Amino acid sequence: MKSAVIVFPGSNCDRDAARALQRVSGSPASMVWHKETALPDGVDLVVLPGGFSYGDYLRSGAMAAKSPVMRAVIAHAERGGLVLGICNGFQVLTETRLLPGALARNAGLKFSCKEVPLAIANNNTVFTRAYREARETEIPIAHGDGRFVADEATLDRLEGDGRVVFRYLNNPNGSARDIAGVMNERGNVMGMMPHPERASDPVLGRTGGTPVFQSLLEAA
């Protein structure tokens, strides 16, 4: 699998994502600065990492969504290429409309950083197949603007199409219908607020996010 991690001013999980990808695939990920206008040739997977792109000024992910490299990311997704947005990356995906809905301020208005139990709402996607028969996992969160919101028609459509991929079992931020991760209609773009790259190394005692990267390797 050939992967690329996009780096924005304020990204702070880009190296973590790259290490997780290398642990699973055995190949180093390309680090792509946000001012680039093209992705490396032959890229299978693009990861938009967590962090605070542009300091979350204006609105989380809004300025990063206008970065030059995002035109190439959108084109990659439209060709059927794999895209994973984690935390701030999820926010960027909603700002570009590659995914529906939006990420609003957490209920209670506090930053939340902790391990959270998740239900694997759909384990038959290119992002979750490596979970096999598992129905639950545990992955940490770290966000202040992680409350997933959408109108009722959009929420019904996401659920009806099986596009809700992860749900919180103990909703930490007030997300509509406990949604922690969703994918697009084609099934090649997913955004999730929990950080699988922070739960993918046995040395740290956390491996609940490893199957996300294993699934992508199998898909690629």
N, C-alpha and C positions, 0 to 999 in steps of 0.2 A: 504494500500500500504506500503510495506517494502522498504525503500530506503537507499542508501548509498552515501555519498559524499566523493570523494577522495581528500586527502590533500597532496599537494606537497610543498617542500620548496619554498616559494614565493607566494603561494596561498593567496589571500586577500579577496575573496568573498565566501569562504567555509561556514562560519557561516551564511552569508546572505542567501545562498542557502538552508541551513538546516532549518533556520527559516521559509522561504517561504514554504518549504515542510511540516513542522509541522503545519503551519497555515491552509493549505489546507486539509491535511490528518488526522490531530489530533494525529499523531504518530511521535516520534522523529526519525530523520535520524541518521544512524550510521556514525561516522566520521572515515574514513579508511586511515591510514598513508601510504604513497607511497611505503614503504619498505615491507608492508604486501604482502604475496603471495597468499592470498585467500580472497574472499568476504564473508561477513556474510551469514549464511545459509538462504535460502528462499528469497533473495533480488529480488525485481521486477524491480527496477530502480536504475541505477548508474548515478550520476551527476559528471561531470568533471568541476569544477568551474573556474571562472575567476581569474586573478591575473598575476603574472610574474614568473611562475615556473622556478626555477634555474636562476632567474634574467634575463631571456630571452637571456642568453649567448648561443653562437653558432648560434641558430635560435629559434624563439619563439616556444615552445612546443617540440622541438627536443629531449632535454635531458629527459623531463618528459615521453616522449613516450617510453623510454627505462627502466623506473622504473619497479621493480618486479611486482607490483600490476597490471600493464597493461596487463600482460599475462592473468590474471583472468578476466579483463574487456573485452578483446577480446574474450575469451571463452564464457563469458556471452552473448555478442552480437551475437556470432555465434550460440548460442542456441536459439536465438530469444528474449533474455532479452532486456529491454528498456535501452537506453543510451542517455543522453543529455549532450552535451558539450557546455559550455557558454564561449564566448570570448577566453581566453587562452585554455579552454577545447576544443573549436572548432579547434584551432591550433593543439592540441595534437591528435585529431581524424584524421586530415589530415596527420599528421606525421606517424601515425600507419597504414594509408591507410584504416581505417574503413570508411572514407569519401574521395571522390575525390577532386582534386584541391589543392590549397595552399593559405595561407594568407600572402600577401606581405606587404611591407611598404606602409602606406597611401599615396595617391597622395598628393603632397605638402610637404610630409615628416614631418608632424606635428602630435602630439598626439591630438586626438579629444575626448572631453568629453562633451556630451550634450544630450538633448532629441531629438529623431528623429522620424518622422512619418514613419510608415511601412504599406505596403500593405500585406495582408494575401493572398499569392499567391495560397495556397492550404489549405482550411479549412476542408478537409476530411482526416486528418491524426491523428495518436494517440497523436500528440503533439498540435493539433490545433482545434479539434472538438468542444471544449467548447466555441470557438468564435462564434459558430452557424452561423448566417447569416452576422455577421460583416465582413467587407472587409478591414478595416483599424484599426490600433491601434498605440499607441505611447509608445516607450520603450527607455530608455537611452543607449548610447554607452560610452565606455571609452577604447580606444585602440590606439596604434600607428602602429600596424601591422594588419590591418583589411581588407585590400583590397583583395577580393576574386578573384583569377585568376585560369584559366584552359584553355586548348586548345579548339578550336572551336567545335571539335567533342564531347568533354566531355560536354561542355555547351549545345549543341544541344540535347544531350542524357538526361541531367538533366531536361531540359525544356520539352522535348517530353514525358518523363516518369512521369511528374508531381512531380518531386523531389525537385524543388525550392519551399521552404515553405514560406519564407519571402523575400520581396524586399524593398529596400529603395525608398521612394517617393522623397527624396531630397538627392541623393547619397553623403554621407559625406566623402568618402574615395577612390572613383574611382573604386569600385568593378565592375567586368565584369557583364554587363546586370543588374546592380543594385541589385545583389544578396546579401542578408543579412543572409540567412539560407538555408541549404540543408539537405536532408536525404539520407540514403543508399537505395539500390534497394529493400531490404526487408521491409523498412519502420519502422524499430525499433531503428534506430540510427539517431539522428539529431544534427547538429552543428549550432550555431547562434552566431553572434558577439554582437548584443544587449543583455542587461542584464535583463531578465524578473524578476529576484529576486529583482531587485531595483525598480520594478514597480508592487509590489504585496501586498502593505500594505496601507489601506485607511488612516492610521495615517499620512503617508507621502504624501498623496494626489495623489498617483500614483497607478493605478490598471491595467494598460494596459497589464502587463505580467502575471497576475493571471491566465487567461485561459490556459496558457501553462501547469501549474501545475495541474489545474483542469482536463484538458484533459488526462494527464498521470494517475491521480487518477481513472478516468473513465475506462481507458484502462486496468489498473492493476486489 
